[in-house]
Amino acid sequence: MSDRDVVISARAVSKRFGTGPHAVHALDDVSVDIFQNEFFTMLGPSGCGKTTLLRLIGGFEQASDGEIALEGKALNDLPPFKRPINTVFQSYALFPHLTVRQNITFGLEMQNMPKDAANRRADEMLELVRLAQFGDRQPSQLSGGQQQRIALARALAPAPKVLLLDEPLSALDLKLRKEMQIELKRLQTETGITFVFVTHDQEEALAMSDRIAVMQAGKILQIGSPRKIYENPTHRFVADFIGDSNFLQGDILPDATTGIPASLALPGGQNVSLAGVIQNGSSSPTPAPARATIAIRPERIMLQPRTNSETALHGRIDDVVYFGTDTTYHISLDDQTRLLTRVQNRDGAAMPFARGDQVDVTLPAAAIRILVD
């Protein structure tokens, strides 16, 4: 538990749609703390429960069980308009008949802010999103990225304690989406408002978040910084969903003295050393299971021309894919296990391996993770 101030807390929250045996369990006993001035991302595939949790925080749905609180005060019975929380949806939902400035001031005036004060606040927000010169334009005169920034300005204008963002970048093209990732993080940092972001895009999550909650089937599997989630996944699903991973299954051979994992015996008879390997996200030694799955990122695998070294796995290059910044090698081990290896391209040098080459494959112990299936 962090000593930072908790803004949003969820305790044993479940959400069911429907009743009886046909009820859909969108959320299943979810508990999480979201901190002040944090960019917190809920990441997962469609149907994992991330948008449902966002809607529960915003008040657009009611929890079947559990409690959601803002700064320690229960929100369950408060309607959306009484929560100091704003939401930016996938659609910009700007009023087409109002100017950009009027779109921003509309909500402020509905809260009884004097018109002059609302206009000053709108101008501050336009400066914040770097569109100060566009206040008198109509939304139809703006690009998609500019409209998204106006939607953000409108949501930020009342200075909410929490801003919810439901996949707001999904309609933008790739280049603009990358630019808006930087903008969103800048806005969160400058305003100090807690952002709760929902996405299925792992790159968005890694690029912007202070912490990520990876979700599957209505549960949070792991919460941590982007680096922790990527480098030390605890579940196979997390390792597979965030980036690319290689998975190897086999029998664990424990150390005769300590009982902790010493090596993994692959079906083909080769062994992978597990000395010092992180297990379930922790480097603390734990007793070895009988069987296990290990994961290793493609960029961490080392290739050398085949020497039949006893400390390396042996395989063949099946395919070579050039991506500009790096080259991916598709490898079949001697037992037909398939691996991906990624090598960064440097200084225009020729690719060191070609299709059909026989290679030694080394899996550094520091890069291996033993996972929960």
N, C-alpha and C positions, 0 to 999 in steps of 0.2 A: 504493500500500500504506500502510495506517495504522500508526502506531507503537503502537497499542493492543495489549494482550495478546490473542492468538488463542486461543480456547477450542476451537472445532471447526474443523477444516480438511478439505476434501475435495479430492483431487487426481486428475484424470482418471478420475472415477468413472463407470462404465457399469453398467447393469443390464438383462439380457435375460431374458425369460420364454420358455421353450421353446428349441428348437434348430433349426438349418437355416434354410431360406428362410421358414418360417412363424414364426420367433421374433419376439416383440414387444420392441422396444427402448424400454423405459420411461425410461431415462436414457442420454444419449449424451455421454460425455466431459465431465462436469460438474466444474468446479473452483470452490471458493468458500471464503472465510474468514469465520467468525462470531466476533465479539469478546466479550470479557468484559463483563458487565453491559449487554448489548444486547438490545433487542427487535427480533428479526430475523424478517421475514415472507417466506414463499414464496407467491407469488400467481400464479394462473393458472387456466385452465378445467379441467374434468374431463379426466383423461387426459394432463395435461401433464408428470407426473412428480414433482410436489411431495410427495405423500404417500409415494411410493416413496423419495425422498431422506430424508424424515423417518424412515421405517421402517429405512432403512439406518443412520442415526445412532443410533437406539434399539436396533439389533441384532435387529430382528424379520425382517429380510431380509439376505442376504449379497450384496455387490457382485460382479458378474461380472468387472470390471476396476477397477483403481485402489485408492486407499486413503483411509480416513477415520480421522482422528486426534483425540484429545482431549488438549489441552495438549502436543502433539508426540508423544504415544504412540499407536501404531496400535491401532485398536479392532477391526479386521476379525475377529479370532478370539475376541473376548470375547462371551459370551452376554449377553442383556439384564440379567440379575440381577447381573452383575458390573460393570456400567457405572454410574458415578455420575450417572445420567441417569434422570429420571422422565417419564412420559407421561400426558397427560390426553386421553382420546378423546372422540368425539362423544357416546357413551353415558356416563352418570355412573358406572355399575357400582358403586354403593354396595351394601353388604351389607344386605338389608332386615331381617334378624333382629338386627342390632346397632344400638346407639344411634349418634348422630352422633359422640360422643367415641370410642366403641369403633371406629368406622370409621377414624378417624384414627390411633388407637394400634395398630391391628392390624399394620400394616407395621413400625412401630417395634419392637414386641415380637418380631416375626419376625426382626429384626436383633439380638435379644438385649439391647435396651434395658430396664433395670429398669422395672417397671410404674409406680412413682411418677414417674420421670423422663419416661416416655412420656405420662402424664396431664398433667404440667406442660407438655410440648411441645405436646400437643393443645390445651390451654387457650390457649397463646400463638398457635397457628394460628387458633383460633376468634376471638380478639381481632383478629388480622390481617385476617380476612375479614369482620369486623364481625357475627359470629353467636355471640358469647360466651354468650348466654342460651339457645342451642338445643342445648347439648351432650348433654342427657339425652333429647332427642326421637328418634323413629324417622325414618328418611329419608322414609317415606310421609306424614309430617306436615309436610313442607317443600314449598315451591313449587319449580318448575323452576329458577329463578334461584338459590334458596338451595341446592338440591342441587348445582348446578354449583360454587358457592363452596365447598361441603364437599369436592367432588372435588378442587378446587384446593388446599384446606388439606391434604388427605391427601397429595397429590403433593409439596407444599412442605415437609412436616414433616421428612423426612430431610435437608433442606438439600442437594439435588442441585446439582451444578455447572451442569447444563443441564436446563431443563424444556421438553419437547416438547408442543405443543398442536395436535391434529389436528381442526380445525374445531369447537372445543368450544362455540361459540355458535349453531350452525346450527339447533338444535331450539328456540331461544327466540323469543318474539314480538319484533316490531321494537323496541318501546319498551324492553323488558328487555335486548335485545341491545345497544342503545346504552348503557344503564347499565352493562352488564358490560364494554363496551369501556373505559370509564373505570376500572372496578375492576381490570381486568387490567393496565393500564398502571401504576396506582398500586401494585399488588402487585409488579410487576417492579421498579419504582423503589425501593420500600422494602426488598425483600429483596436486591437486587443480583444476583439470579440471572439468568443468560442465558436468555431465552425465545426459542424457535424456534417460530413460529406458522405454520400452514398454513391458507389460506383461498382461496376463489374470489371473495370479496366485496371489491371494491375500496375501499368505504367503510371497512370494518374495517381494511384495510391502511393506508390513509391516516391514519386516526384514531389508531392505536396505535404504529406502527412507528418505530424509529430508522432502519432501512434496509429496503428491499423488494427482493427478487429476483423479477423477472417471468419466468415460465417458459412455454415453448410447445414441444410435441413433444419433450420430453425434454431440452431445452436451456435454459440461463439466457440470456435476451436482454439484460437490463440489470439492474444493481444500483445503487441509490442511495437517497438520502433521499426521503421522500414528495414534497417540493417539487421535487427534481431530476427524479424520475420523471414527475411531472405536467407541469412546465414545460419540460423538455428531453428528451422521449422520443427515442430514437435509431432505433427501428424503427416501421413503420406499425402492427404488431400492438400494441406498447406504447401508442402514442398512441390506438389504437382501444379497447383493453381498459380503460385507466384513464381514466374520465370520457368525455365526448363530444368528438369532434373533427370538423372539416370537412377533407376531403381534396380537393386540386386537383392534377391532372396536366397536364403540358405540356412544351414544349421550353424548355430553359435557354438564355438569351441571355447569353453571358459578356461581361465587361468587355474591351474591345479591348486594353487595356494589361496588366492583371493576369491575365486568364483566369478570375477568380473569378465566381461567379454574379452577374449584374446584374439580371435580371428573368426572370419565367416567362411564356412566351407561351401563353395558353390557346387551346383549339381554336376558340373564337368570335372570336379576333382581338384580345382585350383582353390587356394585360400587367399583371403584378403585380410591383412593385418588390421586389427581394431584397437591397437594399443593407443590410449589417449583419446579415443573417439568420443565425441559428445553424444550422449544418449538422452532422448526425450527432452532436448533443450538444455540439459545440464551436463557440465563436465565432471560432476561428482560421480565416482564409480558406483554402480548398482549391480546387483546379481544378474547374471546373464539369463535371458529367456532361452528356451530350447531352439526356437526359430525366430528369425528377424528379417526385416527389410531395412536395407541401408540406402541412403540417397547421397548423391554427389552431383554438384553442378558441372555442366559441360566444360566451363572455362577453367575448372580446377584439375581436370585430368591431364596427365602428362604423357606425351607420345615420344617414342624413340624407335629407330630402326630395330627390327627384331634381332635379339641376341640370345633368346631362350633363357633369360635371367630367371632365377627361381623366385625372385621377389616381385616380378611383374606378371600381369596377365598377358596372354598372347592372342592376337587377333589379326584381322585383315581389313583394309580400307575398302568398303563397298561403294561409297559414293563421296564426292567432294562438292560442296556448295559454297560458292564465293559470294559474300555479302558486302564487299567493299571494305568495311571496317574490320571484318573478321572472316574467317573461313571455318565452316562446319564440316567435320569428318564423321561419316556414318561408318561405324565399326561393327563387325561381327567377331565376337570372341570364339575361341576354338570350340566352346560348348554351345555355340549359336546364340548366346546372349547378345542383344543389340545395345550399343552405346552411342551417345552423341558426344563429340569432343569439339570445343570451340577454341580456335587459336587466333589471336589478334594479328592483323596484318601490319607489318612495320616496314617503312622505308622502301616500299615497292619491291621487296625481296620476293623471289620466286617461292611458290608454295612448297613446303618441304616434303609433302607426301602426295602420292597420286593414287588413283583408283587401282586396287589390286595389290598394293604394297603390304607386306607382312610387317607388323609392328608389335612392340612391347607397350603395354598400357599400364601406367602406374597410377594408383589411387592414393594420394597423400592422406595419411590418417587424420591430419588436422582439418581436412575438407569433408570427411565422411560424417554422416549423421545417422544414428540408429533411430528409427521412427516407430510411432504407434500407428498401426494400420487403420 
